[in-house]
Amino acid sequence: MFRRQGEMERREPVLSAPGGPAELRLSPDDRPTLPAHAMARERAGGGRARQGSGKGSGTASGKGSGGGATSGGSGGRRRRARRPGLLRRLFYWGIVLGIWGVIAVGVLIGYEASQLPPIQNLAIPDRPPTITIQGADGKPIAVRGEMGGASVPLRALPPYLPQAFVAIEDRRFYSHHGVDPLGLARAVMVNLTRGRVREGGSTLTQQLAKNLFLTQERTLSRKIQELILSIWLETKYSKNELLELYMNRVYFGAGAYGVEAAAQRYFGKSARQVTLSEAAMLAGLVKSPSALAPTRNLEGAQARAEVVLAAMVEAGFITPQMQQVALARPATLAKAQGADSTGYVADWVMDQLKTLVGPIDRDITVQTTIDPALQTVADRALRDTLAKNGKKFDVEQGAIVLMDTEGGVRALVGGRSYEESQFNRAITAKRQPGSSFKPFVYLTATERGLTPETVREDAPIQIKGWKPENFSKEYRGPVDLKTALSLSLNTVAVRLALEVGPDEVIKTAHRLGIMSKLEPNASIALGTSEVSLMEMASAYAPFANGGIAVTPHVIASVRDKAGKSLFTYAAPVSNLVVAPPHVAMMNRMMQATLLTGTARRADLPGWPAAGKTGTSQDYRDAWFIAYTGRFIAGVWMGNDDSSPTRKLGGSTLPVGVWSEVMKAAHKDIPPVALPGAGTYLPGQMPPGMAPGDVPEEPVVTGGPQPPTAPRPGLDNWLMDRLFGRS
């Protein structure tokens, strides 16, 4: 065949080789020229292919064997090549995302750290001040303030007390650096599996950081700040210092902050003296102090203490034998040292302190005018009376005020149980005083020239459709004022109020010490405007002391822990608000109330006394305010919702409570006469008086009445009819 010069000789494919099967594959020499890098790959691949080919050539069918091996090997190479690429991409993006995550966390931590004061300026804040409240005898009766007890060094505590906290709150406290990754991971798992937050994973250091520097809110921001501060605390303080701080700051319920306050509150002893079972109970309280406080949930606190003891055994702090001894003698509450009602006293003290001494930034001691013994008597008298007769008269609450003739409060009971209700019914509650308000009407009348012997008509009266009536619906006709007041005749009281003017009656009441707003209408004579028990007791004081106005007070002095005096009560300059002749007339009339009138069941042997009972509309409030030349006592009984009682009058239960308290107050004190009233004693009959015709305090009835018109109680008259007395 003709060829051009330089051209390669064309070769035709050989379809068969002599003595062998047909070979269709091209050799490398038959292929077009490739780039160098492709040639290198081809050589490497060709070597592997030739190895496969060699294996196939030994078979009967080299075509089928060799072709299959080559095809399969090529596809496998492609699949294997893709997998490493995917893993490389995942690894790459994982690193990228991780870096950005670290940056984001760093930024978040930096931001939260910027919201805190500079770390170099942080310091453990001073312990909140403690206010120790003492009775008149100088003995503590209550403690107030966020910190209830003094700080106690760790070395002064029995070793099992701090060990109990470590065992139940932070087992790895001495090995971590403020944050416990294992505890945190466990808390996360528990919370995820239970679907709600059950564990916090906080170390003791984190809890301390929260208590010292942060709020109690549960947010991510607060948690991050807590972690930052806990790490800072760990670098600045030793483990024992941190544990000591924690135990002296943590809340234990029932108003007790710090282990010393809690031990005193629950066990009546110092934290230095607690037993193992008591230590376990204290450590168990910090999980849920309000719910587990033994004063309200003793069984729950004891059950939690068992868990703490088991944790102490697991941690190796105590032996199983010690655990069994503690379980056999579980911690119990110590008997309260003072009356439950001292809480009302403490609250009243705290309400006045800031006004008297300004902001409290240090520990202080407040000495009060309270007589702890009389406080206990008053508390018991009210509790026992309500427990014995409360259901019978359908009455649930009461209050007592006992003060001396200078206004110093010697006992204050604001309700039947401070633990159940902190509402102070002696100070805060305002109720209708009923006929116990009548002395202000009679005083106004005597100051305008009337005397106890002045006669006024006891007869039906009608005022714009209102018809105040005596309970018996009987009228005595002409009666003197002394008889009218002692028998609490409503028609006479209303006539006097109209005669002198309701506005003048209100001025008299305010002059003597009533601070509440009073409505100037005819029913003011029957006590329809609401007042507090403390107001009524202080307004009666001028009758007992000769006409001097008093300021009711409970704080005698305040001093700091160094003994520096911050306040001392100084009686104001004597303010004569009732002239002595009028004091004498009022005492003669109100003494008759206890001798022959509505309060003749009052029992105070050897002492001249005077006062007035009162019962409001529908028997909602029962009052008795009475006094001697030494003390004034007021008693109120009723229901918080102003629901009617079952005909509880002022001369029934209140007179009994008054008698019990006043007998204790006057024990071993020589009797003194009432100013200008002579020396008639309860139970004696003054000249011209006879007990046979004395009804009890009458009730307003009949005709349309003003909405605020009271219904003073049946009192002794009703009791006589109910129980067949004559």
Secondary structure as the mmCIF struct_conf table of DSSP 4:
data_model
#
loop_
_struct_conf.conf_type_id
_struct_conf.id
_struct_conf.beg_label_comp_id
_struct_conf.beg_label_asym_id
_struct_conf.beg_label_seq_id
_struct_conf.end_label_comp_id
_struct_conf.end_label_asym_id
_struct_conf.end_label_seq_id
TURN_TY1_P TURN_TY1_P1 GLN A 5 GLY A 6
HELX_LH_PP_P HELX_LH_PP_P1 GLU A 7 ARG A 10
HELX_LH_PP_P HELX_LH_PP_P2 GLU A 12 VAL A 14
TURN_TY1_P TURN_TY1_P2 PRO A 18 GLY A 19
BEND BEND1 GLY A 20 GLY A 20
HELX_LH_PP_P HELX_LH_PP_P3 ARG A 25 SER A 27
HELX_RH_3T_P HELX_RH_3T_P1 PRO A 28 ASP A 30
BEND BEND2 ARG A 31 ARG A 31
HELX_LH_PP_P HELX_LH_PP_P4 PRO A 32 THR A 33
HELX_RH_AL_P HELX_RH_AL_P1 ALA A 36 SER A 57
TURN_TY1_P TURN_TY1_P3 GLY A 58 GLY A 58
BEND BEND3 THR A 59 ALA A 60
HELX_RH_AL_P HELX_RH_AL_P2 GLY A 62 SER A 114
TURN_TY1_P TURN_TY1_P4 GLN A 115 GLN A 115
BEND BEND4 LEU A 116 LEU A 116
HELX_LH_PP_P HELX_LH_PP_P5 PRO A 117 PRO A 118
HELX_RH_3T_P HELX_RH_3T_P2 ILE A 119 ASN A 121
HELX_LH_PP_P HELX_LH_PP_P6 ILE A 124 PRO A 129
STRN STRN1 ILE A 131 GLN A 134
TURN_TY1_P TURN_TY1_P5 ALA A 136 ASP A 137
BEND BEND5 GLY A 138 GLY A 138
STRN STRN2 PRO A 140 ARG A 144
BEND BEND6 GLY A 145 GLU A 146
BEND BEND7 GLY A 149 GLY A 149
HELX_RH_3T_P HELX_RH_3T_P3 LEU A 154 ALA A 156
BEND BEND8 LEU A 157 LEU A 157
TURN_TY1_P TURN_TY1_P6 PRO A 159 PRO A 159
HELX_RH_AL_P HELX_RH_AL_P3 TYR A 160 GLU A 169
TURN_TY1_P TURN_TY1_P7 ARG A 171 SER A 175
BEND BEND9 HIS A 176 GLY A 178
HELX_RH_AL_P HELX_RH_AL_P4 PRO A 181 ARG A 194
TURN_TY1_P TURN_TY1_P8 GLY A 195 GLY A 195
BEND BEND10 ARG A 196 ARG A 196
HELX_RH_AL_P HELX_RH_AL_P5 LEU A 204 PHE A 213
BEND BEND11 LEU A 214 LEU A 214
BEND BEND12 GLN A 216 GLN A 216
HELX_RH_AL_P HELX_RH_AL_P6 LEU A 220 LYS A 236
BEND BEND13 TYR A 237 TYR A 237
HELX_RH_AL_P HELX_RH_AL_P7 LYS A 239 ARG A 249
BEND BEND14 VAL A 250 VAL A 250
STRN STRN3 TYR A 251 TYR A 251
BEND BEND15 GLY A 253 GLY A 253
TURN_TY1_P TURN_TY1_P9 ALA A 254 GLY A 255
STRN STRN4 TYR A 257 TYR A 257
BEND BEND16 GLY A 258 GLY A 258
HELX_RH_AL_P HELX_RH_AL_P8 VAL A 259 PHE A 267
BEND BEND17 GLY A 268 LYS A 269
HELX_RH_3T_P HELX_RH_3T_P4 ALA A 271 GLN A 273
HELX_RH_AL_P HELX_RH_AL_P9 LEU A 276 LEU A 285
TURN_TY1_P TURN_TY1_P10 VAL A 286 LYS A 287
BEND BEND18 SER A 288 SER A 288
HELX_RH_AL_P HELX_RH_AL_P10 PRO A 289 LEU A 292
TURN_TY1_P TURN_TY1_P11 PRO A 294 ARG A 296
HELX_RH_AL_P HELX_RH_AL_P11 LEU A 298 GLU A 314
TURN_TY1_P TURN_TY1_P12 ALA A 315 GLY A 316
BEND BEND19 PHE A 317 ILE A 318
HELX_RH_AL_P HELX_RH_AL_P12 PRO A 320 ALA A 328
BEND BEND20 ARG A 329 ARG A 329
HELX_LH_PP_P HELX_LH_PP_P7 LEU A 333 ALA A 336
BEND BEND21 GLN A 337 GLY A 338
TURN_TY1_P TURN_TY1_P13 ASP A 340 SER A 341
HELX_RH_AL_P HELX_RH_AL_P13 THR A 342 VAL A 357
BEND BEND22 PRO A 359 PRO A 359
BEND BEND23 ARG A 362 ARG A 362
STRN STRN5 ILE A 364 THR A 368
BEND BEND24 THR A 369 THR A 369
HELX_RH_AL_P HELX_RH_AL_P14 PRO A 372 PHE A 393
TURN_TY1_P TURN_TY1_P14 ASP A 394 ASP A 394
STRN STRN6 GLN A 397 ASP A 404
TURN_TY1_P TURN_TY1_P15 THR A 405 GLU A 406
BEND BEND25 GLY A 407 GLY A 407
STRN STRN7 GLY A 408 GLY A 408
STRN STRN8 VAL A 409 VAL A 413
BEND BEND26 GLY A 415 ARG A 416
TURN_TY1_P TURN_TY1_P16 TYR A 418 GLU A 420
TURN_TY1_P TURN_TY1_P17 ARG A 425 THR A 428
STRN STRN9 ARG A 431 ARG A 431
HELX_RH_3T_P HELX_RH_3T_P5 GLY A 434 PHE A 437
HELX_RH_AL_P HELX_RH_AL_P15 LYS A 438 THR A 446
TURN_TY1_P TURN_TY1_P18 GLU A 447 GLY A 449
TURN_TY1_P TURN_TY1_P19 PRO A 452 GLU A 453
STRN STRN10 VAL A 455 ASP A 458
STRN STRN11 ILE A 463 ILE A 463
TURN_TY1_P TURN_TY1_P20 LYS A 464 GLY A 465
STRN STRN12 TRP A 466 TRP A 466
TURN_TY1_P TURN_TY1_P21 PHE A 471 SER A 472
BEND BEND27 LYS A 473 LYS A 473
STRN STRN13 GLY A 477 ASP A 480
HELX_RH_AL_P HELX_RH_AL_P16 LEU A 481 SER A 486
TURN_TY1_P TURN_TY1_P22 LEU A 487 SER A 488
HELX_RH_AL_P HELX_RH_AL_P17 ASN A 490 VAL A 500
HELX_RH_AL_P HELX_RH_AL_P18 PRO A 502 LEU A 512
TURN_TY1_P TURN_TY1_P23 GLY A 513 GLY A 513
BEND BEND28 SER A 516 SER A 516
BEND BEND29 ASN A 521 ASN A 521
HELX_RH_3T_P HELX_RH_3T_P6 ALA A 522 LEU A 526
TURN_TY1_P TURN_TY1_P24 GLY A 527 GLY A 527
BEND BEND30 SER A 529 SER A 529
STRN STRN14 VAL A 531 VAL A 531
HELX_RH_AL_P HELX_RH_AL_P19 LEU A 533 ASN A 545
TURN_TY1_P TURN_TY1_P25 GLY A 546 GLY A 546
BEND BEND31 GLY A 547 GLY A 547
STRN STRN15 ILE A 548 ILE A 548
STRN STRN16 HIS A 553 HIS A 553
STRN STRN17 ILE A 555 ASP A 560
TURN_TY1_P TURN_TY1_P26 LYS A 561 ALA A 562
STRN STRN18 SER A 565 THR A 568
HELX_LH_PP_P HELX_LH_PP_P8 ALA A 571 SER A 574
STRN STRN19 LEU A 576 LEU A 576
BEND BEND32 VAL A 578 VAL A 578
HELX_RH_AL_P HELX_RH_AL_P20 PRO A 580 LEU A 595
TURN_TY1_P TURN_TY1_P27 THR A 596 THR A 596
BEND BEND33 GLY A 597 GLY A 597
TURN_TY1_P TURN_TY1_P28 THR A 598 ARG A 601
TURN_TY1_P TURN_TY1_P29 PRO A 605 GLY A 606
STRN STRN20 ALA A 610 THR A 615
HELX_RH_3T_P HELX_RH_3T_P7 GLN A 617 TYR A 619
STRN STRN21 ASP A 621 TYR A 627
BEND BEND34 GLY A 629 ARG A 630
STRN STRN22 PHE A 631 GLY A 638
TURN_TY1_P TURN_TY1_P30 ASP A 640 ASP A 641
BEND BEND35 ARG A 646 LYS A 647
TURN_TY1_P TURN_TY1_P31 GLY A 650 THR A 652
HELX_RH_AL_P HELX_RH_AL_P21 LEU A 653 ALA A 665
TURN_TY1_P TURN_TY1_P32 HIS A 666 ASP A 668
STRN STRN23 LEU A 674 LEU A 674
TURN_TY1_P TURN_TY1_P33 PRO A 675 ALA A 677
STRN STRN24 GLY A 678 GLY A 678
TURN_TY1_P TURN_TY1_P34 PRO A 682 GLY A 683
TURN_TY1_P TURN_TY1_P35 PRO A 687 GLY A 688
HELX_RH_3T_P HELX_RH_3T_P8 PRO A 691 ASP A 693
BEND BEND36 GLY A 702 GLY A 703
TURN_TY1_P TURN_TY1_P36 PRO A 707 THR A 708
HELX_RH_AL_P HELX_RH_AL_P22 ASP A 715 PHE A 723
TURN_TY1_P TURN_TY1_P37 GLY A 724 GLY A 724
#
